[in-house]
Amino acid sequence: MAAERRARWRREIDWLLSVTNYVVEFAPSQQKNKDGTEMEIMTTRQRTDLHMNIPALRKLDAMLIDCLENFKDQSEFSYVSKDSPDSDKRNDEKWWIPTVKVPPDGLSQASRRFLQYQKDCVNQVLKAAMAINAQVLFEMEIPESYIDSLPKNGRASLGDQMYKNITVDFFDPDQFLGTMDMSSEHKIVDLKNRIEASIIIWKRKMVHKDTKSSAPWASGVSLEKREVFEERAETILLILKHRYPGISQSSLDISKIQFNKDVGHAVLESYSRILESLAYTVLSRIDDVLEADRAVNKREPEDVAVETLVGSMTLSDFMGWEVEQGNADLDAKKETSDDQLVKEKIGVVTTKKISYLETLGGVNSPTARH
């Protein structure tokens, strides 16, 4: 990152965040008078969510910049120009990115360790930025226009087959997702939209607690069952966000951002989304280099398993949905890296706390996310 571009980035981020100094709340404070008496007064301070999350986002920002800076002296890999005769056309979704060129005998062990360490650091940034962004979106008010567009019940939103799969007696989220068609981003986003709509419908029914048959939100399903269905749907959403971190925003998220009137939420959401996008891009570029190195050395997947470690696990593993499968290798990883698994779970699952500053304490010892 050029020095001029980095300075411009810092300057524009400061402009973005400067307005948050005036998003304040009242707090009680003690004032000592000249005669020695004390009295309680109300003073203003920066709103709690901004006071806690902006330093966390600045720290994530600095980590990403440092990661980019660490690559300035590397000389083992390069990018082939598209106009070069040695350039190979990419056939994947990253066709516009130049092809990575590594030495004929592959990267050195030192470079591999360096790349893996940088990947782990970026993974931590991505997790934390996603968590903060999800929390801010969660706190935003749901627009009335979105509520008015919802169907009357969860079955209508999900469809008969999907509703049947999510309301069975013995529910397995991985089995549920296995029956879904997720061959394209459009279908994944559509699934996410349907599930989020059903969650809101069930929540509204539990809040209203209106059992009159004439009520538009009335249904024969008990409140206890609705709560179970909602929990299952939220679990599916968490798994989708974990498996597809670069997926487009859902209709609910877009609606919240469009009609949001809270300046503090707008700043937090945009800053965390920018960092999330940048971290995902850097992570993809690092993966390109590691993949090129594996292709040159023709390394088997078993050799790469050591590099991914905890990152190869899904959110279902963290939540204990597949304990009965008795995977010996997975159990061994859990026994040897409990602290890492706890950090993974905190960074991805816990999205209902105001601050994630405390969870960033473990960033100095990063663990893989994917």
C-alpha positions in Angstrom: 0.0 0.0 0.0 1.6 3.2 -1.2 2.4 5.8 1.5 0.2 8.4 -0.2 -2.7 6.0 -0.5 -2.3 4.9 3.1 -2.3 8.6 4.3 -5.5 9.3 2.3 -7.1 6.2 3.8 -6.3 7.4 7.3 -7.6 10.9 6.6 -10.9 9.7 5.1 -11.5 7.2 7.9 -11.0 10.1 10.4 -13.5 12.1 8.5 -16.0 9.3 8.7 -15.6 8.7 12.4 -15.4 12.4 13.4 -19.1 12.7 13.5 -19.4 10.0 16.2 -17.8 12.3 18.7 -21.2 14.2 18.8 -23.4 11.1 19.1 -23.6 11.2 22.9 -25.8 10.0 25.8 -26.4 11.4 29.3 -24.6 9.8 32.2 -24.6 10.7 35.9 -21.4 12.3 37.3 -20.2 14.0 40.5 -19.4 17.7 40.6 -17.5 19.3 43.5 -18.5 22.9 44.3 -16.3 25.6 45.6 -17.6 25.3 49.1 -16.6 21.6 49.1 -20.0 20.1 48.7 -20.7 17.5 46.0 -23.7 17.2 43.8 -24.7 14.8 41.1 -25.1 16.2 37.6 -25.7 14.7 34.2 -22.9 15.0 31.7 -22.6 13.8 28.1 -20.4 11.1 26.8 -20.0 9.2 23.6 -22.7 6.5 23.2 -21.7 3.2 24.6 -21.8 1.1 21.4 -19.6 3.7 19.6 -17.2 4.1 22.6 -16.6 0.3 22.6 -16.7 -0.7 19.0 -14.9 2.2 17.2 -11.5 1.4 19.0 -12.0 -2.2 18.1 -12.6 -1.4 14.4 -9.5 0.9 14.5 -7.5 -1.9 15.8 -8.8 -4.2 13.1 -8.0 -1.5 10.5 -4.4 -1.2 11.8 -4.0 -5.0 11.7 -5.0 -5.1 8.0 -2.7 -2.3 7.1 0.2 -4.0 8.9 -0.6 -7.2 7.1 -0.3 -5.4 3.8 2.9 -3.7 4.8 4.4 -7.1 5.7 4.3 -8.1 2.0 6.4 -5.2 0.7 9.7 -7.0 1.0 8.6 -10.4 -0.3 10.2 -11.6 -3.5 9.3 -15.3 -3.9 6.1 -14.9 -5.7 4.8 -12.4 -8.3 1.8 -11.8 -10.5 1.9 -12.4 -14.3 0.6 -9.5 -16.4 -2.5 -10.3 -18.4 -0.6 -9.2 -21.6 2.3 -11.4 -20.9 2.7 -14.5 -23.1 3.3 -16.6 -20.0 -0.1 -15.6 -18.6 -2.6 -18.4 -18.1 -6.3 -17.4 -18.4 -8.2 -18.2 -15.2 -11.4 -20.1 -15.6 -12.8 -19.6 -12.1 -14.8 -16.7 -10.6 -11.6 -14.6 -10.2 -10.9 -14.4 -13.9 -9.9 -10.7 -13.6 -7.1 -11.3 -11.1 -3.6 -12.0 -12.6 -2.1 -15.4 -12.2 0.3 -16.0 -9.4 3.8 -17.1 -10.3 5.9 -19.0 -7.8 9.4 -20.5 -8.1 9.6 -23.9 -10.0 10.3 -25.7 -6.8 7.7 -23.9 -4.9 7.9 -21.5 -1.9 10.4 -21.9 0.9 9.2 -23.2 4.2 9.8 -19.8 5.7 7.5 -18.2 3.1 4.8 -20.8 3.7 4.9 -20.2 7.4 4.8 -16.4 6.8 1.8 -16.7 4.5 0.0 -19.0 6.9 0.6 -16.6 9.8 -0.7 -13.6 7.7 -3.7 -15.7 6.7 -4.5 -16.4 10.4 -4.2 -12.8 11.3 -6.6 -11.8 8.5 -8.9 -14.5 9.5 -9.2 -12.9 12.9 -9.9 -9.5 11.4 -12.6 -11.0 9.2 -14.3 -12.8 12.1 -14.3 -9.7 14.3 -15.5 -7.4 11.5 -18.3 -9.8 10.6 -19.4 -10.1 14.2 -19.5 -6.3 14.7 -21.3 -5.8 11.5 -23.9 -8.5 12.3 -24.4 -6.9 15.8 -25.0 -3.4 14.3 -27.5 -4.8 11.8 -29.2 -6.7 14.6 -29.6 -3.5 16.6 -31.1 -1.5 13.6 -34.8 -1.2 13.6 -36.8 -3.3 11.1 -38.5 -0.9 8.6 -42.3 -1.0 8.5 -42.1 -1.4 4.7 -40.2 -4.7 5.2 -42.8 -5.9 7.8 -45.6 -5.0 5.5 -44.1 -7.1 2.7 -44.0 -10.3 4.9 -46.4 -13.1 4.4 -48.8 -14.0 7.2 -47.0 -17.1 8.5 -43.7 -18.9 8.4 -44.9 -21.7 6.2 -45.8 -19.2 3.4 -42.3 -17.7 3.7 -40.3 -21.0 3.7 -42.5 -23.1 1.4 -44.1 -26.4 2.4 -41.0 -28.6 1.9 -38.6 -26.3 3.7 -41.1 -25.7 6.5 -41.5 -29.4 7.0 -37.7 -29.9 7.1 -37.2 -27.2 9.7 -40.1 -28.3 12.0 -39.3 -32.0 12.2 -38.9 -33.6 15.7 -35.2 -34.4 15.2 -33.5 -31.4 13.5 -30.0 -31.5 12.0 -29.0 -28.2 10.3 -26.4 -29.8 8.1 -28.9 -32.3 6.9 -31.3 -29.5 6.2 -28.8 -27.5 4.2 -27.9 -30.7 2.4 -31.4 -30.8 0.9 -31.2 -27.2 -0.3 -30.0 -26.1 -3.7 -27.1 -23.8 -3.1 -25.4 -24.0 -6.5 -25.4 -20.2 -7.0 -25.1 -17.1 -4.9 -28.6 -16.1 -5.9 -30.1 -19.3 -4.5 -28.1 -18.9 -1.2 -29.3 -15.3 -0.8 -32.9 -16.4 -1.6 -32.6 -19.1 1.1 -31.3 -16.5 3.6 -34.1 -14.1 2.8 -36.8 -16.8 3.4 -35.3 -17.9 6.7 -34.9 -14.3 8.0 -38.5 -13.5 7.0 -39.7 -16.6 8.9 -37.7 -15.6 12.0 -39.3 -12.2 12.1 -42.8 -13.6 11.6 -42.3 -16.1 14.5 -40.8 -13.4 16.7 -43.8 -11.1 16.1 -46.2 -13.8 16.9 -44.4 -14.6 20.2 -44.4 -10.9 21.1 -48.0 -10.3 20.2 -49.2 -13.5 21.9 -52.5 -13.0 20.1 -54.4 -16.3 19.8 -57.6 -14.9 18.3 -58.4 -16.6 15.0 -59.2 -13.2 13.4 -55.8 -11.7 14.1 -53.5 -11.6 11.0 -50.6 -13.1 13.0 -52.7 -15.8 14.6 -51.7 -19.5 14.2 -52.3 -22.9 15.7 -48.7 -23.4 16.5 -47.8 -23.0 20.2 -45.4 -20.3 21.5 -43.0 -23.0 22.7 -42.8 -24.5 19.2 -42.4 -21.2 17.6 -39.4 -20.5 19.8 -37.8 -23.8 18.9 -38.4 -23.1 15.2 -36.9 -19.6 15.5 -33.8 -21.0 17.2 -33.3 -23.6 14.4 -33.7 -20.9 11.8 -31.1 -18.7 13.5 -28.7 -21.6 13.6 -29.1 -22.1 9.9 -28.4 -18.4 9.4 -25.2 -18.6 11.4 -24.0 -21.6 9.4 -24.7 -19.8 6.1 -22.8 -16.7 7.3 -19.9 -18.8 8.3 -19.7 -20.9 5.2 -20.3 -18.0 2.8 -18.7 -14.9 4.3 -18.6 -13.0 1.0 -22.2 -13.5 0.2 -24.4 -10.5 -0.8 -26.5 -8.8 1.8 -30.1 -10.1 2.4 -33.2 -8.1 1.7 -33.6 -7.4 5.5 -30.1 -6.0 5.8 -30.5 -3.9 2.7 -33.8 -2.6 4.0 -32.3 -1.8 7.4 -29.4 0.1 5.9 -31.6 2.0 3.4 -34.2 3.2 6.0 -31.8 3.6 9.0 -31.9 7.0 10.7 -29.3 6.4 13.4 -26.0 8.0 12.4 -24.0 6.0 14.9 -25.3 2.7 13.5 -24.7 3.9 9.9 -21.0 4.7 10.7 -20.4 1.4 12.5 -22.1 -0.7 9.8 -20.3 0.9 6.9 -16.8 0.9 8.6 -17.1 -2.8 9.7 -18.4 -3.7 6.2 -15.5 -2.0 4.5 -13.0 -3.9 6.8 -14.8 -7.1 6.2 -14.6 -6.7 2.5 -11.0 -5.8 2.5 -10.1 -8.7 4.8 -11.9 -11.1 2.6 -10.1 -9.8 -0.5 -6.7 -10.1 1.2 -7.6 -13.6 2.4 -8.5 -14.6 -1.1 -5.2 -13.3 -2.5 -3.2 -15.2 0.1 -5.2 -18.4 -0.7 -4.3 -17.9 -4.4 -0.6 -17.9 -3.6 -0.8 -20.9 -1.3 -2.9 -22.7 -4.0 -0.2 -21.9 -6.7 2.4 -23.3 -4.4 0.5 -26.5 -3.8 0.0 -26.9 -7.6 3.7 -26.6 -8.2 4.6 -29.1 -5.5 1.6 -31.3 -6.2 1.0 -31.6 -2.5 -1.8 -33.9 -1.4 -4.8 -32.6 0.6 -3.5 -34.5 3.6 -0.4 -32.3 3.6 -2.5 -29.2 3.6 -4.7 -30.3 6.5 -2.1 -29.2 9.0 -2.3 -25.6 7.7 -6.0 -25.3 8.0 -6.5 -27.0 11.4 -9.4 -25.3 13.2 -10.3 -23.3 10.1 -11.5 -26.5 8.3 -14.3 -27.0 10.9 -17.8 -25.7 10.3 -20.0 -23.8 12.7 -21.9 -27.0 13.3 -18.8 -28.6 14.8 -18.5 -25.7 17.2 -22.1 -25.9 18.3 -21.9 -29.7 18.9 -24.4 -30.8 16.2 -22.1 -33.7 15.0 -20.8 -35.0 18.3 -22.3 -38.4 17.7 -20.3 -39.0 14.6 -17.3 -39.9 16.6 -14.7 -38.3 14.4 -11.4 -39.2 16.1 -9.3 -36.6 14.3 -11.7 -33.8 15.2 -11.8 -34.9 18.8 -8.0 -34.8 18.9 -8.1 -31.2 17.6 -10.6 -30.2 20.2 -8.5 -31.7 23.0 -5.4 -29.9 21.9 -6.8 -26.5 21.0 -9.7 -25.8 23.3 -8.7 -22.1 23.7 -8.6 -21.7 20.0 -12.1 -23.2 19.6 -13.4 -20.9 22.3 -12.1 -17.9 20.5 -13.6 -19.2 17.2 -17.0 -19.6 18.9 -16.9 -16.1 20.5 -15.9 -14.4 17.3 -18.6 -15.9 15.2 -21.5 -17.0 17.3 -21.7 -14.3 20.0 -23.4 -11.5 18.0 -25.7 -10.1 20.7 -23.1 -8.1 22.8 -22.5 -4.4 22.4 -18.7 -4.7 22.4 -16.3 -7.0 20.8 -13.2 -5.3 22.2 -12.6 -8.0 24.8 -12.8 -10.7 22.2 -10.0 -9.0 20.3 -7.6 -9.6 23.1 -6.8 -13.0 21.5 -5.9 -11.4 18.2 -2.2 -11.5 19.0 -2.3 -15.3 18.8 -4.5 -15.7 15.7 -6.3 -18.9 14.8 -7.7 -19.9 11.4 -11.3 -19.1 10.5 -11.9 -21.2 7.4 
